[in-house]
Amino acid sequence: MMFGTLALISLIAVLGPLLALPKRWHVPVVVGELIAGIAVGPMGFDVLDAQNVTLTFLAQIGFALVMFVAGSHVPVHDPHLRAGIRVGAVRAIAVGAIAAVLGVLLAQVFHTGHAGLYAVLMASSSAALILPIVSSMRLGGVPVLQLLPQVAIADTACIVALPLVIDPRHAARAAIGTLVVLASAACLYLLLLYLERSGLRRSAHRISDERKFALELRMNLAVLFGLSALAVATGVSIMLAGFAFGVAVALVGEPRRLARQLFAVTEGFLAPLFFVWLGASLDLGELLRRPEFIVLGLALGVGAVVAHVAMRLLGQPVSMGAMASAQLGVPVAAATVGAELHVLAPGEPAALILGALVTIAVTAVAGSAALRSGFVAPDRRAHRVDR
């Protein structure tokens, strides 16, 4: 891989922010990056070799950082999360039960044998997508307070469950690896908590700030890569390693300086590189040759929306249920890991991404509907009255 390739990736990744620029669309940046990857991949101009070893390794680093940032953004200390946790947990479990039934039906209809995988995909939510939409639109009210814990619980549970269902033949090994990674993340949390309470972290931060050492960034990257190495050694995706460490950091409290540094490293280069690489890796040619997988992708997206909107039976507004169906991290991880393990049929990874895109489109519409329904934060409501 040459510098020209990196320059090309960085340039075309700008398509992501361009598509996300109109605020009323609520299009996540990654959608544009995926489209850019498809455009330069085999189905487009065929100028990017997604099989290049160096590019693939850089993409994996980006994947680990994307999941770390997603985990660090779980609002574990948000009082709103605790306020609605009981209702949110019940709804997350109910969505999982409906998704399990739909997963069995889709696996039988399409003869793939991936009932568990489809169930986890349709039950998942993406805190990394939903929380920015809620914040940017200043949505509020009781339904939103109950939505946040539902999304956080579903996101965490599905990320933990994915390694167990994506390759059922090696589920026992995946379960052991999952426990090892989670136990290691728990130990890291205790260590971070000690460093925080003892004042050692603040002392290091002060020295790093004065001397421009970026110590926190260096140490967190070292820990993240070490945990990712452990995940690979135990047969678990680096997705779990990144997300678990991110949650551990969130529980202790992520320093603002570290958050800015990670944002620059991840969102500025490695995350766009990962999503462009993923887009170029998707076998859309096989997807077109096997149109039943197009139907599968649409069915997964619609199934996810149906499973979440069904929570209207438990008192959740339709717009909130539709927003909760937004997927990103879990389908992306499933497509990436499934391709690496060769457990998905050609074209099936692209179908999983297609399903995620369906839920993202529905979420964008649902956010606007929630705003029109009056689910706004008190400060925004007061602002409207003043005007």
C-alpha positions in Angstrom: 0.0 0.0 0.0 1.3 3.4 -1.0 0.8 6.9 0.3 -1.4 7.6 -2.7 -3.8 5.0 -1.5 -4.0 6.7 1.9 -4.5 10.1 0.2 -7.3 8.7 -1.9 -9.1 7.2 1.1 -8.8 10.4 3.1 -10.1 12.4 0.1 -13.1 10.2 -0.7 -14.0 9.8 3.0 -15.0 13.5 2.9 -18.2 12.2 1.2 -19.4 11.2 4.7 -19.5 14.7 6.2 -20.9 16.1 2.9 -23.9 13.8 3.1 -24.3 14.4 6.8 -24.1 18.2 6.4 -27.9 18.9 5.9 -29.1 18.6 9.5 -32.7 17.8 8.5 -31.5 14.5 6.9 -29.9 13.1 10.0 -27.6 10.9 7.9 -24.7 9.4 9.9 -21.3 10.2 8.5 -20.5 6.5 8.1 -23.1 6.1 5.4 -21.2 8.4 3.1 -18.0 6.6 3.9 -19.5 3.2 3.1 -20.8 4.6 -0.2 -17.4 6.0 -1.0 -15.8 2.6 -0.3 -18.3 0.9 -2.6 -17.5 3.5 -5.3 -13.8 2.8 -5.3 -14.2 -1.0 -4.7 -14.7 -3.8 -7.3 -18.3 -2.7 -8.0 -17.2 0.8 -8.8 -13.9 2.2 -10.2 -12.0 -0.7 -8.7 -9.0 1.4 -7.6 -8.9 0.2 -4.0 -7.7 -3.3 -3.1 -9.5 -4.2 0.1 -7.4 -7.4 0.3 -4.2 -5.5 0.8 -2.6 -6.8 4.0 -1.5 -3.4 5.3 -4.8 -1.7 4.5 -6.7 -4.5 6.2 -4.6 -4.2 9.4 -5.1 -0.4 9.5 -8.8 -1.0 9.0 -8.8 -3.4 12.0 -7.1 -0.8 14.1 -9.9 1.6 13.0 -12.5 -1.0 13.9 -11.1 -1.4 17.4 -11.1 2.4 17.9 -14.6 2.8 16.6 -15.9 0.2 19.1 -13.9 1.8 21.9 -15.4 5.2 21.2 -18.9 3.7 21.0 -18.4 2.0 24.4 -17.0 5.2 25.9 -20.2 7.1 24.7 -22.6 4.8 26.6 -24.2 7.2 29.1 -23.5 5.1 32.2 -23.6 8.1 34.6 -26.5 9.9 33.0 -29.3 10.2 35.6 -31.8 9.8 32.8 -30.4 6.3 32.2 -31.1 5.3 35.8 -34.5 6.9 35.8 -35.9 4.7 33.1 -33.8 1.6 33.4 -36.6 -0.7 34.6 -39.0 0.1 31.7 -36.1 0.2 29.2 -34.8 -3.2 30.3 -38.3 -4.8 30.0 -38.7 -3.3 26.5 -35.2 -4.5 25.4 -36.0 -8.0 26.6 -39.4 -7.9 24.8 -37.7 -6.7 21.6 -35.2 -9.6 21.9 -38.0 -12.2 22.2 -39.8 -10.9 19.1 -36.4 -10.7 17.2 -35.7 -14.3 18.1 -39.0 -15.5 16.5 -38.3 -13.3 13.4 -34.7 -14.6 13.2 -35.9 -18.2 13.1 -38.4 -17.4 10.4 -35.9 -15.6 8.2 -33.3 -18.3 8.6 -35.9 -20.9 7.5 -37.1 -18.8 4.6 -33.6 -18.1 3.2 -32.1 -21.4 4.3 -29.0 -19.8 5.9 -29.0 -21.4 9.3 -28.2 -18.1 10.9 -31.3 -17.7 13.1 -29.3 -16.6 16.2 -27.3 -14.0 14.2 -30.4 -12.5 12.6 -32.1 -12.3 16.0 -29.2 -10.5 17.6 -29.1 -8.1 14.6 -32.8 -7.2 14.8 -32.7 -6.9 18.6 -29.7 -4.5 18.6 -29.7 -0.8 18.9 -26.9 1.7 18.3 -26.2 4.2 21.0 -23.6 5.8 18.8 -26.3 6.7 16.3 -29.3 7.4 18.5 -27.7 9.5 21.2 -26.4 12.2 18.8 -29.8 12.4 17.1 -31.5 12.9 20.5 -29.0 15.5 21.5 -28.9 17.4 18.2 -32.7 17.6 18.0 -33.0 18.3 21.7 -35.6 15.5 22.2 -36.9 15.1 25.7 -39.8 13.9 27.9 -40.5 10.6 29.6 -40.5 8.5 26.4 -36.9 9.7 25.7 -35.8 9.0 29.2 -37.1 5.5 28.8 -35.5 5.1 25.4 -31.9 5.8 26.5 -31.6 2.8 28.9 -33.3 0.5 26.4 -30.8 1.4 23.7 -27.8 1.1 26.1 -28.9 -2.3 27.3 -29.7 -3.6 23.8 -26.4 -2.3 22.4 -24.3 -3.8 25.2 -26.1 -7.2 25.3 -26.0 -7.7 21.5 -22.3 -6.8 21.2 -21.6 -9.4 23.9 -23.9 -12.0 22.3 -22.6 -11.6 18.7 -19.4 -13.7 19.1 -21.6 -16.5 20.5 -24.1 -16.7 17.6 -22.1 -15.8 14.6 -20.3 -19.2 14.5 -22.4 -21.7 16.6 -19.9 -24.5 15.9 -17.3 -22.7 18.0 -19.7 -21.1 20.5 -18.1 -22.8 23.5 -14.7 -21.3 22.6 -16.3 -18.0 21.9 -18.0 -18.1 25.3 -14.7 -18.7 27.1 -13.0 -16.0 25.1 -15.8 -13.6 25.8 -15.5 -14.2 29.6 -11.8 -13.7 29.5 -12.1 -10.4 27.6 -14.9 -9.2 29.9 -13.0 -10.2 33.0 -9.9 -8.4 31.8 -12.0 -5.3 31.0 -13.4 -5.5 34.6 -9.9 -5.7 36.0 -8.9 -2.7 33.9 -11.9 -0.8 35.3 -10.7 -1.5 38.8 -7.2 -0.3 38.0 -8.5 2.9 36.3 -10.8 3.5 39.3 -7.8 3.2 41.7 -5.7 5.5 39.6 -8.5 8.0 39.5 -9.3 7.9 43.3 -5.6 7.9 44.3 -4.9 11.0 42.3 -2.3 9.4 40.2 -4.3 9.9 37.0 -4.6 13.6 37.6 -0.9 13.9 38.4 0.0 12.2 35.2 -2.5 14.3 33.3 -1.0 17.5 34.7 2.5 16.5 33.7 1.3 15.4 30.3 -0.5 18.7 29.7 2.5 20.7 30.8 5.1 18.7 28.8 2.8 17.8 25.9 3.4 14.1 26.4 -0.1 12.8 25.5 0.4 10.2 28.2 -3.3 9.3 28.5 -3.7 8.7 24.8 -0.5 6.6 24.7 -1.5 4.4 27.6 -5.1 4.0 26.5 -4.0 2.9 23.0 -1.5 0.5 24.6 -4.3 -1.0 26.7 -6.7 -1.1 23.8 -4.3 -2.9 21.5 -3.3 -5.3 24.3 -6.9 -6.2 25.0 -7.5 -6.6 21.2 -4.5 -9.0 21.1 -6.1 -11.0 23.9 -9.4 -11.1 22.1 -7.7 -12.4 18.9 -5.7 -15.0 20.9 -8.9 -16.3 22.5 -10.9 -16.3 19.3 -13.1 -13.3 20.0 -13.6 -10.3 17.8 -11.7 -7.1 18.6 -15.2 -5.5 18.6 -15.8 -6.8 22.1 -12.4 -5.8 23.3 -12.8 -2.2 22.1 -16.4 -1.8 23.4 -15.7 -3.4 26.8 -12.7 -1.1 27.4 -14.7 1.9 26.2 -17.4 1.1 28.8 -14.7 0.7 31.5 -13.3 4.1 30.7 -16.9 5.6 30.7 -17.6 4.1 34.1 -14.5 5.9 35.6 -15.0 9.0 33.5 -13.3 9.9 30.3 -11.0 13.0 30.6 -12.0 15.7 28.1 -8.5 16.0 26.8 -8.4 12.2 26.1 -11.8 12.4 24.4 -10.6 15.1 22.1 -7.4 13.2 21.2 -9.3 10.0 20.5 -11.9 11.9 18.4 -9.1 13.3 16.3 -7.3 10.0 15.8 -10.4 8.0 15.2 -12.9 10.2 13.4 -10.2 12.1 11.5 -8.5 9.1 9.9 -8.8 5.5 11.2 -12.6 5.3 11.4 -13.1 6.7 7.9 -10.4 4.3 6.6 -12.3 1.4 8.2 -15.7 2.2 6.7 -14.2 2.9 3.3 -12.4 -0.4 3.5 -15.6 -2.1 4.6 -17.5 -0.6 1.7 -14.8 -1.8 -0.8 -14.9 -5.2 0.8 -18.6 -5.8 0.4 -19.3 -8.2 -2.4 -22.2 -6.3 -4.1 -21.6 -8.3 -7.3 -22.6 -11.5 -5.5 -25.5 -9.6 -3.9 -26.8 -8.7 -7.3 -26.2 -12.2 -8.6 -28.2 -13.5 -5.7 -31.2 -11.1 -5.4 -32.6 -13.2 -2.6 -30.0 -11.6 -0.4 -31.3 -8.2 -1.3 -34.6 -9.3 0.0 -32.9 -10.7 3.1 -31.3 -7.4 3.8 -34.6 -5.5 3.4 -36.3 -8.2 5.6 -33.7 -7.7 8.3 -34.2 -4.0 8.3 -38.0 -4.2 8.3 -37.9 -7.0 10.9 -35.8 -4.8 13.3 -38.2 -1.9 12.9 -41.2 -4.2 13.5 -39.7 -5.7 16.6 -39.0 -2.3 18.1 -42.2 -0.6 17.0 -44.1 -3.5 18.6 -43.2 -1.9 21.9 -46.2 0.3 21.3 -48.0 -2.5 23.1 -46.0 -1.7 26.2 -46.8 2.0 26.0 -43.8 3.3 23.9 -44.7 5.8 21.2 -44.2 4.5 17.6 -41.6 7.2 16.8 -39.5 6.2 19.9 -39.7 2.5 18.9 -38.6 3.3 15.4 -35.7 5.3 16.6 -34.6 2.4 18.9 -34.3 0.2 15.8 -31.2 2.0 14.5 -28.3 -0.3 13.9 -24.7 0.2 13.0 -22.0 -1.4 15.2 -23.5 -4.9 15.4 -24.3 -5.3 11.7 -20.9 -3.9 10.8 -19.1 -6.2 13.2 -21.2 -9.2 12.0 -20.3 -8.4 8.3 -16.6 -7.9 9.2 -16.2 -10.9 11.5 -18.4 -13.2 9.4 -16.2 -12.5 6.3 -13.0 -13.2 8.3 -14.4 -16.5 9.7 -15.9 -17.4 6.3 -19.2 -18.3 8.0 -21.4 -16.1 5.8 -22.4 -16.9 2.2 -21.1 -14.6 -0.5 -23.3 -11.5 -0.6 -24.6 -12.1 2.9 -22.4 -9.5 4.6 -23.7 -6.9 2.2 -27.2 -8.0 3.1 -26.5 -7.3 6.8 -25.3 -3.8 5.9 -28.3 -3.2 3.7 -30.6 -4.1 6.7 -28.7 -1.6 8.9 -29.1 1.2 6.3 -32.9 0.5 6.2 -33.1 1.1 10.0 -31.0 4.3 9.7 -33.4 5.7 7.1 -36.3 4.9 9.4 -34.6 6.4 12.4 -34.0 9.7 10.5 -37.7 9.9 9.7 -38.7 8.9 13.2 -36.6 11.6 14.8 -38.5 14.2 12.8 -41.8 12.6 13.7 -40.8 12.6 17.4 -40.0 16.3 17.2 -43.4 17.1 15.6 -45.1 15.0 18.3 -43.8 17.4 21.0 -41.1 15.1 22.5 -38.7 18.0 23.2 -36.5 19.0 26.1 -37.9 21.6 28.5 -35.3 24.2 27.5 -36.3 23.9 23.8 -40.0 24.1 24.7 -39.4 27.3 26.6 -37.4 28.6 23.7 -40.3 28.0 21.4 -42.7 29.8 23.8 -40.4 32.8 24.1 -40.3 33.1 20.3 
